[in-house]
Amino acid sequence: MTLRHDPYSVFRSSKTPAGLYARQKWLEEAGSETWQADFQETVDSLMAGQLPAGSWDESELETITRLFGLHLTLREPDAAIAAGLDWLQARLRIPEPAQRRRPRNRTDASGFKGLPFVPGDSVNLLWGATLFLATIFGRPEDPAVVGRYQQVCDRFSRRLSFRSDPLAASNLFRALAVHPQFSLTKTVQAAVGQLAALQNDAGDWRAPLPFYQTLNALAHLDTPSADRQLSRAFDRLAADQNKDGSWGRADPEWNTFLAIHALRNKNRL
């Protein structure tokens, strides 16, 4: 895919987890002293303040944010990451009827910078983010994780869709898309079909679905429907790139990370 501007420029000298990932994996700076110093500074910041039980600030969103940042930097789980995952997974041990009675508070959009999730209701955000993190940190076959994934599939089958609650569906779909087995289920095929019905000719998915997060999630899948949607979305990327090589006005570094990651997943860049 030919782009008019260098899409990597926005990451140069960046110390964010996404920027460090880009500098390491795409700009091949990992051998430089500057990158190593920036890396250590960011990892130390991400680790700082973890409580003995495993969380940060006893906050689900803050713990999700720290763990995702550590996924982009450290990559491999260590004792601190394991403790954070355990804390999040313990938050899911509420029986399903009680889970439904829990207040469906909407999360503040300002806290989602640099995350592949969206500010939907707190229950489905917690489920989607926790299962996503458990999978990418090497727990896809953990029986507790598999059991929760099955509950997510049941939720999609019974009462949840991208039409009925697009933000909740987006967060749960994000987890399904990265799991080696559940990404191949009929549940995911049906969800991809729902997204296809919501995409317009310009490559956008109907609001409030976020373009870059949806693009990136679909790029983890290998299905004809996902590829057709990505083809239209990639055309939009080529047309809408900013002059500095980034995409979007709000949070351009993160949008660009999601876009490049999707393009590279599909060998288009």
N, C-alpha and C positions, 0 to 999 in steps of 0.2 A: 504494500500500500504506500503510495506516495503522498507525503504531507508537504505543505508549503513552507512550514517553519520547523525548526528543531524542537521536538517535544520534550527533550531532556533538560533544556536550559533552566527551567524553574527549580530543578533539584540541586543545582550547583551551589555548594556551600551550605545546603540545608542541614539542620540538625534534628529535624522531626524524625520520628520513626520511619515514615514513608520516604522522606528524603534520604535517610541513611541507607534504606533498602535499595533505593534507586541508584545511589552512588556506589554501593557495593556490587549489586547484581548487573546493572545496566551500564554504568559508567566505569566500572572496574577500578574503583579507587581503594579497595580494601587493603591494599599493600602500602598505602601512603600513611605517614605519621599523622597527617592532619585528619584523615578519616578515622583512624584508630582513636585519636584523642576525642574527636566529636562523638564517636560511638560510645566510648566509656562514660563521657559526661551525660549523655542521654540515658544510657542504661542505669547509671547511678540515680538519676532523677526519677526514672520509672520505678525503681525498686524502693526508693525512700518512702518511709512512713507506713510500710505494711504492718498491720497489726498481728499479734501472735496467732489469732484464729485464721489468718490468711487473707482477710479483706484489706482494702484501703478505705479508711474513714467509715467502715461499716456500710458502705454505699455500693449497691449493685452496679450502678452505671460507672462509678469511679473504678471499681475493680475490673469491670469489663474493659474499660479504656486502658488501664495499665497492662492487663494481660494481652490485649491486642497489640499494644505498642511493643511489648516484649516478644510477641510472635514475629514482628517485622524486624527485630534487632537480634535478640539472642537466638531465636528460632527453636532451639531444642529446650525441652522442659527441664527445670532444675527444681530444687526443693521449694523455693519460694513460689514458682509458678504452680507446682503441684498443690501447694497449700491454698493458693487463690482459686484454682479449679475446684478443689474439694469444698471450699466455702460456697462457691456458686452452686455446685451440684446439690449441696445440702439445702439450699433455698428452694429446690424443686421438689422436695420430699413432702409436699402438701397433697393430701388426697384430692382427686379431681373435683368432687363436689365442693369442697372448701375453696379450691382454686377459683371456681366460678363465682363464689360469693365474695371473693376479695375485690375491693374497689378497683375499677379499671382506670387508674389515673393515667393521664397522658403525660409523657415525658417531655421535658423542656428541650426544644430543638437546638438551643445554644450549646448543649453539652455533647453534641454528636460530631464535632469537627474531627476528622481523621478516623472515623469509624465506618464500617460497611453496613451499618444498621441505620434504621430510620426512627424518628420519634413517634412511635405508635404507643399503644397502651403498654403499661409496665409489665404486665403478666407475660404477654407474648414476646416482648423484647427480651425478658429474662430467659425464657425458654429458648428462643432462637439463638441468642448470643452465647448462652452457656453450652448448648449442644455444638454450635459452630466451634467454639474454643476447645472443647473437649476433643473434637475430631481432629482439628489441625495440630493439637498438641499430643497426638498419638493414642487417644482413647476411643477410637471408633468401635472397637470390639468389646469394650467394657459392658457387661450385662446391664448395668444401670443405665448407661448411655443408650444402648440399643432399645431398652424398654421405653425410654422417654421418646426416642425417635418414632417408635411405633405409635405412641400416643399422639404425636404430631401428625402422622399420616392419618390416623383415625379422625383427628380434628378437621383436617382438610376434607376428608370424605364425608363427614356428617354435617358440618355447619359453617366452614370457613372457606372463603374464596377471595380472589383478587377483586371481585366486584363487591362482595359484602363488606369486607374490611381490608382494603389494599395495603395499609401500613402493617397491620398484624401479619397478613399473608407474606409480605415482603421479608419480614424478619425471620419467620419460620422457613420460608423457601430458601433463604440464605444458608441456613443450617443444612437443609436437605441437599442442596447443590454440591456441598463439599464432601458428603459422606460417600465412601466407595461403594456401598451397597444401596443405601436408600436413594441415592441420586438416580438409580436405574429403575425405580419403582413406577407403577402406573400412576401413583399419586403425583409424582414429579411430572410425568408426561401430561397429566391433566392440567397441572398448574401452568406448564409451559404453553399449553393450548389456550388457557385463559389469558395469558399475557399476549399471545398472538392476536386475540380478538380485541385487545386494548391498544395495540400499536397502530399508529397512523402511517401514511405514506412517507412522511418526513422522518420517520424513525423513532419518534417519541412514543412513550407509553402514557396513557391517559393520567392526568393529575388525580391524586397527589403522588403517584408513583415517581420516585426520583430516577432521572435518566441514567446517571453514571453508576449508581448502585445496582440498578436492574441490568444494565449492560454487563457489568462485571460478574454478576451472579450467573447470568446465562452463558458467559464465556467459559464457565467451569463444566458445561455439559456438552455432550456430543450427540445431538439429535437433529434431524432435518428441520424441525420447527424452530429450534433455538438458533440454528445456523441461518435460517432465512431472516429471522428477526435481527440477528447480529449484522447481517449484510446491509440492511437498511440503516441500522444504527451507525455502522462504520462509515457509510456514505455521509451521514450527518456530521460525524467527527471531522471528516475531510473538509467539509464545507464551513464548519463553524469554528475552526481553530483560531485562537487569538494570535496577534502578531508576535507575541513573545513565546509562542509555541504551546501555551497552556490552553485549557478549556474552562469556560464559565467565568462568571464574575465573583460569585461567592465561593470562597475556599478553592481557588484555582489549582493549588498544588495537589490537593486531595483528589479533585476531579481528574486531573491529569494523571495521577497515579492509577486511579481506577481504569481510565481509558487505556493507558499504555499496557497495564497488566492484562486487560482483556485482549488487546491487539496481539500481544506476544503469546498469550495462551493459544490463540488461533493462528499463529505463525503469519500474521499480517504485517508485522513490523520487525 
